[in-house]
């Protein structure tokens, strides 16, 4: 009734220690353990080795205090990392804002003192003068527009006097319409500029 294969016997003993035997296998093993002292001794060795392994693994497991300390350390590191990320985001935002402000100041500083070449639509304009130049064979009529302080803000060039007059009249009409719609100041055309 003995089993000639020791590997099969060890596997059978492991299944016995795991409570994984069928009832018929359990009964056959019980009979063999009473009849074969070597098998009973192998069962005792397997049981001792298993208990030794369990004790070793349990000694390697951290205790409750160690687990609590690990959790506290992990939580503190996570909070520090979150704080760093938030500070990085905020510093990027303020860095971008500072760069925009610096760029604005630099652009303003570089552009200081340059004459304006366009007219701001909300300001009050005056037709200061209409001058006649001759560039080669082509006559040029210049309409100079000034602000309230007398600074020339734009010069429009025309090849014919009629176009220069039409432009000046259109500008006056445009400011009259703006005045009627929203209370804007009216464009004035000095008498000396009438032509």
Backbone torsions as a table, in degrees:
resi	resn	phi	psi	omega
1	UNK	NA	-4.4	-179.3
2	UNK	-77.4	151.2	-178.6
3	UNK	-95.4	121.5	-175.6
4	UNK	-75.3	-10.2	-174.2
5	UNK	-101.5	110.4	-178.0
6	UNK	-68.8	-31.8	178.6
7	UNK	-64.7	-39.3	177.8
8	UNK	-66.1	-37.9	178.4
9	UNK	-64.6	-41.8	178.8
10	UNK	-64.4	-40.3	177.3
11	UNK	-63.9	-40.1	178.6
12	UNK	-64.5	-41.0	179.0
13	UNK	-66.7	-39.1	176.9
14	UNK	-62.6	-43.7	177.9
15	UNK	-63.8	-34.7	176.9
16	UNK	-64.3	-46.0	179.4
17	UNK	-66.3	-24.8	177.4
18	UNK	-88.6	0.5	-176.0
19	UNK	57.0	45.1	-177.2
20	UNK	-115.5	16.5	-179.4
21	UNK	-89.4	147.2	172.8
22	UNK	-72.7	159.2	-178.8
23	UNK	-58.3	-38.8	-179.6
24	UNK	-67.7	-41.5	178.2
25	UNK	-64.9	-39.4	179.6
26	UNK	-60.8	-43.7	-179.1
27	UNK	-66.0	-41.3	179.0
28	UNK	-64.8	-42.0	179.3
29	UNK	-64.9	-40.7	180.0
30	UNK	-60.1	-42.9	179.1
31	UNK	-64.6	-40.5	-178.7
32	UNK	-67.8	-37.3	179.6
33	UNK	-62.4	-35.3	178.1
34	UNK	-74.3	-31.9	-175.4
35	UNK	-89.7	-26.5	-174.3
36	UNK	-120.2	103.5	-179.4
37	UNK	-65.6	-29.2	178.1
38	UNK	-65.3	-38.0	179.2
39	UNK	-68.5	-38.5	177.7
40	UNK	-64.6	-39.7	178.3
41	UNK	-67.4	-38.7	177.2
42	UNK	-64.2	-37.1	176.7
43	UNK	-63.0	-43.1	-179.8
44	UNK	-65.2	-39.7	177.8
45	UNK	-64.5	-43.5	179.4
46	UNK	-62.8	-39.5	179.4
47	UNK	-66.1	-42.0	-179.6
48	UNK	-65.8	-44.8	178.3
49	UNK	-61.7	-41.3	179.3
50	UNK	-62.8	-44.1	179.7
51	UNK	-64.2	-37.7	178.8
52	UNK	-65.2	-44.3	177.6
53	UNK	-62.1	-43.0	179.6
54	UNK	-61.9	-40.7	179.3
55	UNK	-65.5	-39.4	179.1
56	UNK	-64.4	-47.2	179.8
57	UNK	-63.4	-39.7	179.7
58	UNK	-66.1	-33.6	178.8
59	UNK	-69.8	-24.8	179.2
60	UNK	-83.3	-17.5	179.5
61	UNK	-73.3	138.4	179.3
62	UNK	-72.3	152.8	176.9
63	UNK	-80.8	176.1	-179.0
64	UNK	-61.3	-39.3	179.7
65	UNK	-65.0	-40.3	179.6
66	UNK	-67.0	-39.8	178.5
67	UNK	-64.6	-44.0	178.9
68	UNK	-61.7	-42.0	179.1
69	UNK	-63.6	-41.5	177.7
70	UNK	-61.0	-44.2	-179.8
71	UNK	-63.2	-43.4	179.3
72	UNK	-63.0	-43.0	179.7
73	UNK	-63.8	-44.4	179.3
74	UNK	-62.7	-43.4	179.7
75	UNK	-64.0	-40.7	179.8
76	UNK	-65.0	-42.1	178.6
77	UNK	-65.0	-38.9	178.5
78	UNK	-64.0	-42.6	178.1
79	UNK	-62.9	-41.6	178.5
80	UNK	-63.2	-41.1	-180.0
81	UNK	-66.6	-41.0	176.8
82	UNK	-62.1	-40.9	179.4
83	UNK	-63.8	-42.5	177.7
84	UNK	-61.3	-42.0	179.8
85	UNK	-63.3	-43.2	178.9
86	UNK	-62.8	-44.3	179.5
87	UNK	-63.5	-36.2	178.1
88	UNK	-64.4	-44.4	179.2
89	UNK	-62.5	-44.5	-178.9
90	UNK	-64.9	-42.7	-179.1
91	UNK	-66.4	-34.2	176.0
92	UNK	-63.8	-42.9	-179.8
93	UNK	-61.9	-49.5	-178.6
94	UNK	-68.5	-32.2	175.9
95	UNK	-63.7	-43.0	178.4
96	UNK	-65.4	-41.2	178.8
97	UNK	-63.7	-42.6	178.7
98	UNK	-63.9	-39.4	178.5
99	UNK	-63.9	-40.9	178.5
100	UNK	-63.9	-42.7	179.3
101	UNK	-64.7	-44.6	179.3
102	UNK	-62.1	-41.8	178.0
103	UNK	-62.2	-41.2	178.3
104	UNK	-62.1	-44.7	177.9
105	UNK	-64.1	-40.8	179.5
106	UNK	-64.1	-44.1	179.0
107	UNK	-63.2	-40.9	177.7
108	UNK	-65.1	-40.6	-179.7
109	UNK	-67.0	-42.8	179.0
110	UNK	-67.9	-30.4	-177.3
111	UNK	-90.2	0.2	-177.9
112	UNK	-67.9	143.0	175.6
113	UNK	80.4	-3.4	178.0
114	UNK	-86.6	138.5	-178.2
115	UNK	-69.6	144.5	178.3
116	UNK	-72.7	141.2	179.4
117	UNK	-115.5	-5.8	177.7
118	UNK	-122.2	160.8	-178.0
119	UNK	-102.8	129.0	173.9
120	UNK	-73.8	125.7	-174.0
121	UNK	-65.2	-18.5	-177.0
122	UNK	-89.4	-11.2	-177.1
123	UNK	-84.3	167.5	177.3
124	UNK	-94.1	131.4	-176.2
125	UNK	-117.1	155.4	177.2
126	UNK	-130.6	138.1	171.3
127	UNK	-82.5	108.6	-173.5
128	UNK	-84.1	-42.7	-176.7
129	UNK	-161.3	154.8	171.8
130	UNK	-122.3	117.9	-177.3
131	UNK	-114.6	158.1	-178.0
132	UNK	-118.5	122.0	176.7
133	UNK	-119.8	157.8	175.6
134	UNK	-124.5	113.5	178.7
135	UNK	-106.8	99.0	-175.7
136	UNK	68.6	-126.0	179.5
137	UNK	-91.8	-7.1	-174.2
138	UNK	-102.7	120.9	175.7
139	UNK	-75.7	147.0	179.4
140	UNK	-128.0	133.2	177.3
141	UNK	-111.2	120.0	-177.9
142	UNK	-104.9	128.5	175.1
143	UNK	-107.0	112.7	-179.5
144	UNK	-94.3	131.5	178.3
145	UNK	-110.7	134.5	-179.2
146	UNK	-123.6	161.0	174.3
147	UNK	-91.3	-172.9	-177.5
148	UNK	-62.9	-24.6	-178.7
149	UNK	-89.6	1.8	178.2
150	UNK	87.2	6.4	177.9
151	UNK	-78.8	133.7	177.4
152	UNK	-73.4	121.0	-179.0
153	UNK	-105.3	-18.6	178.3
154	UNK	-162.0	152.1	174.6
155	UNK	-132.8	123.9	178.1
156	UNK	-107.3	130.9	-177.4
157	UNK	-105.2	139.9	178.8
158	UNK	-133.4	152.7	179.5
159	UNK	-91.2	-15.9	179.8
160	UNK	-129.2	148.1	179.7
161	UNK	-63.8	-37.2	-179.5
162	UNK	-61.8	-38.6	178.7
163	UNK	-66.4	-38.5	178.8
164	UNK	-64.6	-42.0	178.0
165	UNK	-65.0	-42.9	-178.8
166	UNK	-62.9	-40.1	178.8
167	UNK	-62.5	-46.4	-179.7
168	UNK	-61.9	-43.7	179.0
169	UNK	-65.0	-42.0	178.7
170	UNK	-61.4	-38.9	179.5
171	UNK	-65.5	-41.1	177.2
172	UNK	-63.8	-44.7	179.9
173	UNK	-62.2	-40.0	-179.4
174	UNK	-63.2	-44.3	179.8
175	UNK	-71.2	-31.4	175.0
176	UNK	-62.5	-42.3	178.7
177	UNK	-64.6	-40.3	178.0
178	UNK	-63.9	-38.8	179.1
179	UNK	-64.7	-41.9	179.8
180	UNK	-66.2	-34.6	-176.3
181	UNK	-84.2	-34.6	-173.3
182	UNK	-139.9	14.8	176.5
183	UNK	75.7	22.0	178.1
184	UNK	-70.7	157.2	176.3
185	UNK	-70.3	153.3	-175.3
186	UNK	-92.4	139.9	174.6
187	UNK	-64.6	135.5	177.1
188	UNK	-112.5	141.1	176.9
189	UNK	-118.5	110.7	-178.8
190	UNK	-61.5	155.0	-177.4
191	UNK	-61.6	-32.8	-178.4
192	UNK	-67.6	-19.7	-179.0
193	UNK	-92.9	-7.3	178.3
194	UNK	-69.6	136.3	-179.9
195	UNK	-138.6	NA	NA
